[in-house]
Amino acid sequence: MNEEDERESMKRQFVWLADILDYLPVTTMIYDGCEADDVMAYISTQLLKENEQAVVMSTDKDFLQLVDDNTIVWSPTKKKLYNTTLVKEEYGIESKNLLLFRVLDGDTSDNIPGVHGCGIKTLVKRFPEITENKKLSVEDLLKLADEKKGKLKIYDEILNSKEQILMNRELMQLHDPDISGNIKMNILDRYDEEVNPVNKLDIMKTLVKYKITDAFGNNFNDWLRDTFGNIITK
């Protein structure tokens, strides 16, 4: 396909997906001018009720900064479910300090430059405080670097990159999502809505309409049962 055909195909797929999701016990949220990761972060940090847990599914490592006793992250590419223990095992630092590492490391996929020489192993070695079970802020890190400036190049690199580091924090932090009050109210209302059970007949009609029943093979009934359990009505 050429570029125009690909765009049209993508539009059709979004329409089909939205239609199918309407018949599944899935709550969708779409708000103009609001990033999906901000909505996900807002729900997991602000809206969870007592005894509720958020499970974020994403390949974006930025979500690991949200991991705590109430939020875990499933990586579909790594096939790993990140809790606080796994984050510490894999990165050597607490999840509460992962944002600090991400701010220094940068993100090439989003064109966010990092600080030269600030890999995870170097950070752990030169700033052992980052491994402790307490939150280390960007300001804390800059203060530590200032106390050690001139001793090693990494400390000077961090101080010279202060402006970039502060900008990276604003771009990458998820604990205070940039969402308007009006959208927050809309998210809350949608979050509190009852989830409708699956109507098997309706979802089958939709799959037939888009001629995609073959995508499930002979396992559609098993998939419905395994995924949605006792909230299937017909």
TIBA-46519 format. One line per 3 residues: number of its first residue (from 1); their letters; for each residue x, y, z of C-alpha. Coordinates in Angstrom, 1 decimal, m for minus. Example, Ala and Ser with C-alpha at 12.3 -4.5 7.8 and 13.67 -1.06 7.14 Angstrom:
2
1) as) 12.3,m4.5,7.8 ~ 13.7,m1.1,7.1
END
This chain:
234
1) mne) 0.0,0.0,0.0 ~ 1.0,3.6,m0.5 ~ 1.0,6.1,2.3
4) ede) m2.5,7.3,1.7 ~ m3.9,3.7,1.6 ~ m2.1,2.9,4.8
7) res) m3.8,5.9,6.5 ~ m7.2,4.9,5.3 ~ m6.6,1.3,6.4
10) mkr) m5.6,2.6,9.9 ~ m8.7,4.7,10.1 ~ m10.9,1.6,9.3
13) qfv) m9.1,m0.5,11.9 ~ m9.7,2.1,14.6 ~ m13.4,2.2,13.7
16) wla) m13.7,m1.6,13.8 ~ m11.8,m1.7,17.1 ~ m14.0,0.9,18.8
19) dil) m17.1,m0.9,17.6 ~ m15.9,m4.2,19.0 ~ m14.8,m2.7,22.3
22) dyl) m18.3,m1.3,22.7 ~ m19.6,m4.9,23.0 ~ m17.0,m6.0,25.5
25) pvt) m16.7,m5.2,29.2 ~ m14.0,m2.7,28.5 ~ m14.2,1.0,29.5
28) tmi) m12.6,3.2,26.8 ~ m11.6,6.8,27.4 ~ m10.7,9.3,24.6
31) ydg) m10.2,13.0,25.4 ~ m9.0,15.6,23.0 ~ m5.7,17.2,24.0
34) cea) m4.9,14.6,26.6 ~ m2.2,12.0,26.4 ~ m3.1,8.3,27.0
37) ddv) m0.2,7.9,29.5 ~ m1.4,10.8,31.5 ~ m4.9,9.3,31.8
40) may) m3.5,5.9,32.8 ~ m1.2,7.6,35.4 ~ m4.0,9.7,36.8
43) ist) m6.2,6.6,37.3 ~ m3.4,4.6,39.0 ~ m2.2,7.4,41.2
46) qll) m5.4,9.2,42.1 ~ m8.5,7.2,41.5 ~ m7.9,3.7,43.0
49) ken) m10.3,2.8,45.8 ~ m9.4,0.8,48.8 ~ m8.2,m2.7,47.9
52) eqa) m8.1,m1.9,44.2 ~ m5.0,m2.5,42.1 ~ m3.9,m1.0,38.8
55) vvm) m2.3,m3.2,36.2 ~ m0.7,m1.0,33.5 ~ 0.1,m2.8,30.2
58) std) 2.7,m1.0,28.2 ~ 6.2,m1.3,26.7 ~ 6.9,2.2,27.8
61) kdf) 9.5,2.1,30.6 ~ 8.3,5.4,32.0 ~ 5.3,3.6,33.6
64) lql) 7.7,1.7,35.9 ~ 8.1,4.9,37.9 ~ 4.5,4.3,39.1
67) vdd) 5.1,0.8,40.4 ~ 4.3,0.5,44.1 ~ 2.1,m1.6,46.4
70) nti) m1.0,m0.6,44.4 ~ 0.3,m0.5,40.8 ~ 2.1,m3.1,38.7
73) vws) 3.2,m3.0,35.1 ~ 2.9,m5.8,32.5 ~ 5.4,m5.6,29.6
76) ptk) 3.9,m7.5,26.7 ~ 7.3,m7.6,24.9 ~ 9.3,m8.8,27.8
79) kkl) 6.4,m11.0,29.2 ~ 7.2,m9.6,32.6 ~ 5.0,m8.4,35.4
82) ynt) 6.9,m5.6,37.2 ~ 6.3,m5.1,40.9 ~ 8.6,m3.3,43.3
85) tlv) 10.8,m6.4,43.7 ~ 11.3,m7.0,40.0 ~ 12.1,m3.4,39.3
88) kee) 14.8,m3.5,42.0 ~ 16.2,m6.8,40.7 ~ 16.4,m5.6,37.1
91) ygi) 17.5,m2.0,37.6 ~ 19.2,m2.2,41.0 ~ 17.2,0.8,42.2
94) esk) 13.8,1.3,43.8 ~ 10.9,2.0,41.5 ~ 10.4,5.3,43.4
97) nll) 13.8,6.5,42.0 ~ 13.3,5.1,38.5 ~ 12.1,8.5,37.2
100) lfr) 15.5,10.0,38.2 ~ 17.3,7.3,36.2 ~ 15.0,7.9,33.2
103) vld) 15.5,11.7,33.4 ~ 19.3,11.2,33.2 ~ 19.2,8.4,30.7
106) gdt) 16.9,10.2,28.3 ~ 14.6,8.5,25.7 ~ 15.8,8.3,22.1
109) sdn) 12.4,7.1,20.9 ~ 10.9,10.4,22.0 ~ 14.0,12.5,21.1
112) ipg) 14.7,13.3,24.8 ~ 18.4,13.6,25.2 ~ 20.1,12.2,28.3
115) vhg) 23.3,13.1,30.2 ~ 26.4,11.5,28.7 ~ 27.9,8.7,30.9
118) cgi) 24.8,8.3,33.1 ~ 24.1,4.7,32.6 ~ 22.4,2.7,35.4
121) ktl) 25.6,1.0,36.5 ~ 27.5,4.3,36.7 ~ 24.6,6.0,38.6
124) vkr) 24.5,3.2,41.2 ~ 28.2,3.4,41.7 ~ 28.5,7.2,41.9
127) fpe) 25.2,7.8,43.6 ~ 24.6,4.8,45.9 ~ 21.8,6.8,47.6
130) ite) 19.6,6.0,44.6 ~ 19.5,2.4,45.7 ~ 18.1,3.2,49.1
133) nkk) 14.4,2.7,50.0 ~ 13.7,6.5,49.9 ~ 12.8,8.8,47.1
136) lsv) 15.6,10.8,45.7 ~ 14.6,14.0,43.9 ~ 16.3,15.7,41.0
139) edl) 17.2,18.5,43.4 ~ 18.7,16.0,45.8 ~ 20.8,14.6,43.0
142) lkl) 22.0,18.0,41.9 ~ 23.0,18.8,45.4 ~ 25.0,15.5,45.7
145) ade) 26.7,16.3,42.4 ~ 27.6,19.8,43.5 ~ 29.2,18.4,46.7
148) kkg) 31.4,16.1,44.6 ~ 32.0,18.4,41.6 ~ 35.6,18.3,40.2
151) klk) 36.2,14.8,41.6 ~ 34.9,12.9,38.5 ~ 33.6,14.0,35.1
154) iyd) 30.1,12.6,35.7 ~ 29.4,15.1,38.5 ~ 30.3,18.0,36.3
157) eil) 28.3,16.6,33.4 ~ 25.2,16.5,35.5 ~ 25.6,20.0,36.8
160) nsk) 26.2,21.3,33.3 ~ 23.1,19.6,32.1 ~ 20.8,20.9,34.9
163) eqi) 18.5,22.7,32.5 ~ 18.0,19.6,30.3 ~ 17.5,17.4,33.4
166) lmn) 14.8,19.7,34.7 ~ 13.1,19.7,31.3 ~ 13.3,15.9,31.1
169) rel) 11.6,15.6,34.4 ~ 8.6,17.7,33.2 ~ 8.4,15.6,30.0
172) mql) 8.7,12.2,31.7 ~ 7.1,12.4,35.1 ~ 3.7,10.8,35.6
175) hdp) 2.9,11.4,39.2 ~ 1.4,14.8,38.5 ~ m0.3,14.4,35.0
178) dis) m0.9,17.5,33.0 ~ m4.7,17.1,32.8 ~ m7.4,19.9,33.1
181) gni) m9.9,19.8,35.9 ~ m12.7,19.3,33.5 ~ m11.1,16.2,31.9
184) kmn) m10.3,14.8,35.4 ~ m14.0,15.0,36.3 ~ m14.8,13.2,33.0
187) ild) m12.3,10.5,33.8 ~ m13.7,10.0,37.3 ~ m17.3,9.8,36.0
190) ryd) m16.2,7.2,33.4 ~ m14.2,5.3,35.9 ~ m17.1,5.0,38.2
193) eev) m19.5,3.7,35.5 ~ m20.7,0.1,35.8 ~ m19.1,m2.3,33.3
196) npv) m21.6,m4.0,31.1 ~ m21.4,m7.8,30.8 ~ m20.6,m9.4,27.5
199) nkl) m23.5,m10.1,25.2 ~ m22.1,m13.0,23.1 ~ m24.6,m12.6,20.3
202) dim) m23.8,m8.9,19.8 ~ m20.1,m9.4,19.7 ~ m20.5,m12.3,17.3
205) ktl) m22.6,m10.1,15.0 ~ m19.9,m7.4,15.1 ~ m17.1,m9.9,14.2
208) vky) m19.2,m11.3,11.3 ~ m19.9,m7.7,10.1 ~ m16.2,m7.0,9.7
211) kit) m15.5,m10.6,8.5 ~ m12.8,m11.2,11.2 ~ m14.3,m14.3,12.9
214) daf) m11.5,m16.4,11.4 ~ m9.0,m14.4,13.4 ~ m10.2,m16.3,16.5
217) gnn) m10.2,m19.7,14.8 ~ m12.1,m22.3,16.8 ~ m11.1,m20.7,20.1
220) fnd) m13.5,m17.7,20.3 ~ m15.7,m19.3,23.0 ~ m12.7,m20.3,25.0
223) wlr) m11.2,m16.8,24.7 ~ m14.4,m15.2,25.9 ~ m14.7,m17.5,28.9
226) dtf) m11.0,m17.3,29.9 ~ m10.9,m13.5,29.5 ~ m14.2,m12.4,30.9
229) gni) m15.3,m15.4,33.0 ~ m18.7,m15.0,34.7 ~ m19.6,m11.7,33.0
232) itk) m20.8,m13.3,29.8 ~ m24.6,m13.1,29.5 ~ m25.4,m15.1,26.4
END
